[in-house]
Amino acid sequence: MQLHAVSVCTSVCPMNQYKPTPPLDQIEPHIRRLWKARLTDKEIIAEVRKHIDMSVYGISLTKFLEIRKQLGLLRTRQQGHTCESIREVMVEMRNMYPDAGVREMIGLLFHEQGMAVSRSVMRDYCITYEPHLLKQRKVNRLQRRRFWAASVNDIWAVDQHDKWLRFGLPLHTGIEPFLGRILWMKVWHSNRNPQLILSYYLGTIKEFGYIPMITQSDPGTENFGIANAQTLL
C-alpha cells in the first residue's frame, strides 16, 4: 500500500514546482534603473515582480543575486575598493567636481563610474591624498552669502534635512523662496533616493501645471533626478 501511494503521488505531482526566471532582456532595464536608485536587493526584487507576469515567471533572492553578479552590479564589500584602487578615477573626478565632499563624491563615483566605495575608504583617501582640500573646506565652511530671486517661480530650492534622523524621520522640502511658499515637505524612510526625490518634483509640477525657471540644490546625488528632469523639461 505504501509503494502504491508513492507511485500515485509521483504521477500527479509536477516534475518542477518552481517557475522559470523571466528573460534577462525583459528585467535587465528595471534592475539597472532600481540599482541606480540604490535600493536594497529585496526592494529591487519587489519592484521587478511588478513588471513581470507572476503567473508565468518567478524570481527568488538567490536567482536575483546570480543575475546581479552576471550584470556586474556588485555591492561595496564585493567591489572591495581601497584608496589606491580609486586614486586614478578620483584624480579625474576631482577635476570635474573640485568642491565635492566625501558623501557627494561617493555618489558621483557610483552613478558615473559604477564604483561602490565605502565612506571609510573615501575618508581615508581624502586624508591621504587631499589634506589641503579638507583644510580648505573647514576654513570656508561658514560663509555669509546673499540669496536673490528675480520673481515668483524664478527659483525652486530643494534640500534634505537630517535634523530628525535620530527619530527615524528623514525630511525633504521644496520651497519657492520669492513668496516663501512650501512646495512640498515629505517625511519618508529615506531622503537620499534620487527616484523618490524626483517624484516629489514631478508631482508638484503636475499639480501646478508649470515649472520654475531653474532649480537650486546642493550637489548631492539625491538631486540628480530633479536636475535632469528640469533640463529635459
C-alpha positions in Angstrom: 0.0 0.0 0.0 2.8 2.4 0.8 4.5 1.7 -2.5 1.2 2.3 -4.4 0.7 5.7 -2.6 4.2 6.8 -3.5 3.7 5.9 -7.2 0.4 7.8 -7.4 2.0 10.9 -5.8 4.8 10.8 -8.3 2.5 10.7 -11.2 0.4 13.6 -10.0 3.0 16.0 -8.6 4.7 18.3 -11.2 8.3 17.5 -12.1 9.3 21.1 -11.5 7.4 23.1 -8.9 9.5 26.3 -9.5 8.5 28.9 -12.1 11.2 29.9 -14.7 13.1 33.1 -14.4 11.9 35.8 -16.8 14.1 36.6 -19.8 17.0 38.8 -18.9 16.3 41.4 -21.6 12.8 41.9 -20.0 14.1 42.6 -16.5 17.5 44.0 -17.0 16.4 47.6 -17.6 14.3 47.6 -14.5 17.2 46.1 -12.4 19.7 48.7 -13.6 17.2 51.5 -13.0 16.4 50.4 -9.5 20.1 49.7 -8.8 20.9 53.3 -9.7 18.2 54.4 -7.2 20.3 52.5 -4.6 17.5 50.2 -3.5 18.3 47.0 -1.5 18.2 43.6 -3.1 14.8 42.8 -1.6 13.4 46.1 -2.6 14.6 45.6 -6.2 13.0 42.2 -6.4 9.7 43.5 -5.1 9.7 46.2 -7.8 10.8 43.8 -10.6 7.9 41.5 -9.7 5.5 44.3 -10.6 6.8 44.3 -14.2 6.6 40.5 -14.9 3.8 38.0 -15.2 4.0 36.3 -11.9 1.6 33.6 -13.1 4.3 32.5 -15.6 7.6 33.6 -14.1 9.2 33.9 -10.7 12.4 35.3 -9.3 13.9 34.4 -6.0 16.5 36.2 -4.0 19.1 33.6 -4.8 18.4 33.8 -8.5 18.4 37.6 -8.4 21.8 37.7 -6.8 23.1 35.5 -9.6 21.7 37.8 -12.2 23.0 40.9 -10.4 26.5 39.4 -10.3 26.2 38.5 -14.0 25.3 42.1 -14.8 28.4 43.3 -12.9 26.3 45.1 -10.2 28.4 44.5 -7.1 27.9 45.9 -3.7 30.5 47.9 -1.8 32.1 45.0 0.0 32.1 42.8 -3.1 34.0 45.5 -5.1 36.5 45.9 -2.3 37.9 49.2 -3.3 40.9 50.8 -1.5 42.5 54.2 -1.6 44.9 53.0 -4.2 42.3 51.4 -6.5 40.2 54.6 -6.7 43.1 57.0 -7.0 43.2 57.3 -10.8 39.5 57.8 -11.1 39.4 60.2 -8.2 42.0 62.5 -9.9 39.8 62.6 -13.0 36.6 63.2 -11.0 38.2 65.9 -8.8 39.0 67.9 -11.9 35.3 67.9 -12.8 33.9 68.3 -9.2 36.5 70.3 -7.3 34.2 71.1 -4.4 32.5 67.7 -3.9 32.8 66.4 -0.3 33.0 62.8 0.9 29.3 62.0 0.6 28.9 63.7 -2.8 32.0 62.1 -4.3 30.8 58.6 -3.2 27.5 59.2 -5.0 29.3 60.6 -8.1 31.6 57.5 -8.3 28.5 55.3 -8.0 26.4 57.0 -10.6 29.1 58.0 -13.1 31.7 55.2 -12.7 29.7 52.3 -11.3 32.0 52.2 -8.3 30.7 51.4 -4.9 33.1 52.9 -2.4 32.7 52.9 1.4 32.7 56.1 3.4 35.7 55.0 5.4 37.8 54.4 2.2 36.8 57.7 0.8 37.6 59.5 4.0 41.0 57.8 4.2 41.6 58.8 0.6 40.9 62.4 1.3 43.1 62.4 4.4 45.9 60.8 2.4 45.8 62.5 -0.9 43.7 65.6 -0.4 44.6 67.1 3.0 44.8 70.6 1.5 41.2 70.3 0.3 40.0 69.1 3.7 41.6 72.1 5.3 40.2 74.5 2.8 36.7 73.1 3.2 36.9 73.5 7.0 38.2 77.1 6.7 35.4 78.1 4.2 32.6 76.1 6.0 30.9 79.2 7.3 30.5 82.0 4.8 27.8 84.6 4.6 26.1 84.6 1.3 23.3 86.6 -0.4 20.3 84.8 -1.9 18.5 86.6 -4.7 15.4 85.6 -6.7 14.1 87.7 -9.6 10.4 86.9 -9.3 7.8 84.3 -8.5 8.9 80.8 -9.8 12.3 82.1 -10.8 13.8 79.5 -8.5 12.6 76.4 -6.7 15.1 75.5 -3.9 15.1 71.9 -2.7 17.1 70.3 0.1 17.1 67.3 2.5 17.2 67.9 6.3 18.6 65.3 8.7 17.7 67.0 12.0 15.0 64.4 12.7 17.1 61.4 11.6 17.6 60.4 15.3 13.9 59.8 15.4 13.9 57.9 12.1 12.3 60.7 10.2 14.3 61.9 7.1 12.8 65.1 5.8 12.9 66.6 2.3 11.5 70.0 1.3 11.0 72.1 -1.8 10.4 75.9 -1.4 9.6 78.8 -3.7 11.7 81.4 -2.0 10.3 84.6 -3.5 7.0 84.0 -1.8 8.3 81.7 0.8 5.9 79.1 -0.3 6.4 75.5 0.8 6.0 73.3 -2.3 6.4 70.0 -0.5 7.6 68.8 2.8 7.9 65.0 2.8 9.0 62.6 5.5 9.9 59.1 4.4 12.3 56.3 5.3 14.9 57.9 3.1 15.7 61.4 1.8 18.6 60.4 -0.4 16.8 58.3 -3.1 17.0 60.2 -6.4 13.9 58.4 -7.8 11.9 59.3 -4.7 13.0 62.9 -4.6 12.2 63.3 -8.3 8.7 62.0 -7.7 8.1 65.0 -5.3 9.2 67.4 -8.0 7.1 65.8 -10.8 4.1 65.6 -8.5 4.3 69.3 -7.8 4.6 70.4 -11.4 1.7 68.1 -12.3 -0.4 69.8 -9.7 0.6 73.3 -10.6 0.9 72.9 -14.4 4.2 74.7 -14.7 7.9 74.5 -13.9 10.3 77.1 -12.5 13.0 78.8 -14.5 15.7 77.0 -12.5 16.0 74.6 -9.6 18.6 75.1 -6.9 20.1 72.4 -4.7 23.4 71.1 -3.3 25.5 68.8 -5.5 24.3 65.7 -3.7 23.3 62.8 -5.9 19.8 62.6 -4.5 19.1 65.8 -6.5 20.4 64.4 -9.9 16.9 63.3 -10.9 15.4 66.8 -10.4 18.3 68.4 -12.2 18.0 66.1 -15.2 14.2 66.5 -15.4 14.4 70.3 -15.2 17.0 70.2 -18.1 14.8 68.0 -20.2 11.5 69.8 -19.5 
